Amino acid sequence: MKRLLPAAILLTVLCLLLCSCATTSEEAPKQFSLSRNEEKKNEIGMLVGSVSYGVGFFFPTAYDILDISLIKTDSVTGLVSEISHQRIRNLLNFPVQFTVRYDKADLQDTETCSLIVTLLVNDNVKAQGISLIQRNDTGLAETSLVLIPV
């Protein structure tokens, strides 16, 4: 046993020396580059807000779902597309606070943003609401929305 310990140490040191002697190129491969200029990460924006239930009282159950869609409309072409989507389950009560994350690169200056919220009860639409989202210097402004029963 005493002979194995020095041999293991010697083998470990030898392996470390061989690894350090490996040839290295002067140029790092591009996939391992740490340069900020080569790869630009997209900036994530966050839209925060609240949803309240309009007329009367509504007491959600464990099966109810609040479906939130952030959509954009191009004012030049009229093309409508979804930027982000979120589903909130296990609603406790209203108003419901939410945060929707989106890629800021998906928004252009010629586009307007809207928020569409649907309350699903047993897979049936119970209430809906829509809101036009204002922009500010940092992205999309905080919003509040009232659901109207359908």
C-alpha positions in Angstrom: 0.0 0.0 0.0 2.9 2.3 0.8 4.4 1.8 -2.6 1.1 2.6 -4.4 0.8 6.1 -3.0 4.1 7.5 -4.3 3.4 5.8 -7.7 0.0 7.5 -7.9 1.5 10.9 -7.0 4.2 10.4 -9.6 1.7 9.4 -12.3 -0.5 12.4 -11.5 2.4 14.8 -11.8 3.5 13.2 -15.0 0.0 13.6 -16.5 -0.1 17.3 -15.5 3.3 17.9 -17.2 2.1 16.2 -20.4 -1.0 18.3 -20.4 0.9 21.5 -20.0 3.3 20.5 -22.8 0.5 20.1 -25.3 0.7 22.4 -28.3 -1.5 25.4 -28.3 -2.2 27.7 -31.2 -1.8 31.4 -31.0 -5.5 31.9 -32.0 -8.3 30.7 -29.8 -11.1 28.9 -31.6 -14.1 31.2 -32.3 -16.5 29.2 -30.3 -14.4 29.8 -27.2 -13.8 33.5 -27.8 -14.6 35.9 -25.0 -14.7 38.9 -27.3 -17.9 41.0 -26.9 -17.8 42.2 -30.5 -18.2 38.7 -32.1 -21.4 37.6 -30.3 -24.1 40.1 -29.2 -26.6 38.7 -26.8 -30.2 39.9 -27.1 -31.5 42.1 -24.4 -34.5 40.7 -22.5 -37.3 43.1 -21.6 -39.9 42.7 -19.0 -43.5 43.9 -19.1 -45.1 44.0 -15.6 -48.7 44.6 -14.8 -51.9 43.5 -13.2 -55.1 41.9 -14.3 -58.4 42.5 -12.4 -61.8 41.0 -12.9 -64.4 43.5 -14.1 -68.0 43.2 -13.1 -68.9 41.3 -9.9 -66.9 38.8 -8.1 -65.1 35.8 -9.4 -63.4 33.2 -7.2 -61.0 31.1 -9.3 -60.5 27.4 -8.8 -57.4 25.3 -9.3 -58.4 24.5 -12.9 -58.7 28.1 -14.1 -56.0 29.5 -16.3 -55.1 33.1 -17.1 -53.6 33.2 -20.7 -51.5 36.3 -21.5 -50.3 37.1 -25.0 -48.0 40.0 -25.9 -48.5 40.8 -29.6 -47.0 43.3 -32.0 -48.6 44.9 -35.0 -46.4 46.4 -37.8 -48.0 49.8 -38.7 -46.6 49.6 -42.2 -47.6 46.1 -43.3 -50.4 45.4 -40.7 -48.7 42.1 -39.9 -49.7 40.8 -36.4 -47.4 38.4 -34.5 -46.9 37.1 -31.0 -43.8 38.2 -29.1 -44.3 36.3 -25.9 -46.9 34.1 -24.2 -47.5 33.2 -20.6 -50.0 31.0 -18.8 -50.7 31.5 -15.1 -52.3 28.5 -13.3 -53.6 28.2 -9.7 -55.0 31.7 -9.5 -55.6 32.7 -5.9 -57.6 35.9 -6.4 -57.8 39.1 -8.4 -56.0 41.3 -9.2 -53.3 39.0 -10.5 -49.8 40.4 -10.9 -47.8 39.2 -13.9 -44.4 39.6 -15.6 -44.0 38.8 -19.2 -40.4 38.5 -20.6 -39.7 39.3 -24.2 -36.7 39.8 -26.6 -36.2 43.5 -27.2 -34.8 42.7 -30.6 -38.3 41.5 -31.6 -39.6 45.1 -31.4 -39.1 47.7 -34.1 -40.0 51.4 -34.0 -42.8 51.0 -36.5 -44.6 48.4 -34.4 -47.2 48.8 -31.7 -47.7 46.3 -28.8 -50.9 45.0 -27.3 -51.7 42.6 -24.5 -54.5 40.1 -24.8 -55.6 38.3 -21.6 -58.1 35.5 -21.6 -59.5 33.7 -18.5 -60.2 30.1 -19.2 -62.5 28.1 -16.9 -62.7 24.4 -17.7 -61.2 25.2 -21.1 -64.0 27.7 -21.9 -63.5 31.4 -22.3 -65.0 33.1 -19.2 -63.5 36.7 -19.7 -61.2 38.6 -21.9 -59.4 41.9 -22.0 -57.1 43.8 -24.4 -54.8 46.7 -23.8 -52.5 48.8 -26.0 -49.1 49.0 -24.4 -47.2 52.3 -24.3 -43.4 52.4 -24.7 -40.9 54.2 -22.6 -37.1 54.7 -22.6 -36.4 51.2 -21.1 -38.9 49.2 -23.1 -42.6 48.7 -22.5 -44.5 50.6 -19.8 -46.2 48.9 -16.9 -49.9 48.2 -17.6 -53.1 47.2 -15.9 -56.0 45.4 -17.6 -59.6 44.7 -16.6 -61.2 41.5 -17.8 -64.8 41.7 -19.1 -66.9 38.6 -18.8 -68.1 37.0 -22.1 
